[in-house]
Amino acid sequence: MKSVVTLKLKMRKNPALLQTMEVYSKAVAYIAEQGYTNKISNRYQLHHLCYYRAKQQFHLPSQFIINANRVASQTLRSVKKSKGRQPLFKAYLPLDFDKRTFTFSFDKVRLTTIEGRMDIPLDIPEYYWRYLDWSWQTAQVMMQHEQLFIHITFTRNIPSVANDGKTVGIDLGIRHLVVASDKRFFSSKQVKKKRIMFKRLKAKLQAKCTKSAKQLLRKISGREQRFIAWVNHNVSKEIISTAEPGDKIVLENLKGIRRKRLGKNINFWLHGWSFYQLQNFITYKATIKGIQVVKVNPCYTSQICSHCISLGSRTGNFFRCTQCGYSLNADLNASINLAKRGSMSDSVLVAVNQPYISGDDSKATRVSSYRTADELRDNVPSGTLSTLVLE
Ligand SMILES: [Zn+2]
């Protein structure tokens, strides 16, 4: 089952983009005029007649000329059907983008314009963060009441079925954001670097105390939150990617985690990074896929040997068992312990289908399942999603 969602987002007016829309609209009008006077409405004939001339005249990227030709042909056909007059067009027609002309990342889109590729920042409402890891497909930029909007379509495959399978423990930490017991390590290096950058930027702005500095500070905080959500989405996606329906994922119960691992830097790291959010993303993604998730008490998971359950010692990154001499990466040892503990317990079932996103997400109704289009449509706040199709 494939689900498709279209997000409608406000966009700042970018001069190059506006100019592209304007020229594109002129190109559509030109092609339509040519077709009308030559009595041609067929797309291929129209292309043959107009492509090179339009390309020379408007200097648009070829993809837009092809789009303009398509729109002109559609309009001419409906004019022909209704025996109408020569069609007129608005100054800013909706402009279509596909994978050749646009890319999306968590806080911006890169669009092909008449002046080359442009990065345009996007402010994505929290309610939409859950779609950030779906795969983006196409986009359409349009002008509505003097405001610029972008519609971006995202798709995702939703599988069904559930059975019994393997158990994977997920250890969250400092050196690695995540270590999975099936020997997958997710480094926190890049993320730390970026967070330090945000921290410095914020400190600088906090020292300034002006109104504009405060505004910028709020903006940057928002950016940082979205960055965290974006990383959490990608990490959780990666974790779930190798799990099959019927498998079990074991998470640590995070209560008391700050006491478990002391240190000022560590607290900054734990406090600022939303491990709860990461766990919730993992949980809702797993649940959709038919994977069970349990939470266990992480007590002693980093001190005992995953091989013989005796106490061991940790030096830096390494764990060494004092009893059997088994030695391995300390976080991996902890994650294996978590997996073992989780495979024995099924009492603490987590039955959340949706990620909990802090902030004003409470406004958004929780969607109980992704199964049917009607369910989704009924549960989505009105006016936020423009289209919603399930195939
Ligand atoms: Zn041992």
Residues whose N, C-alpha, C, O or C-beta is under 5 A from the ligand:
A	BS01	ZN	C305 H307 C308 I309 S310 C321 Q323 C324 G325 Y326
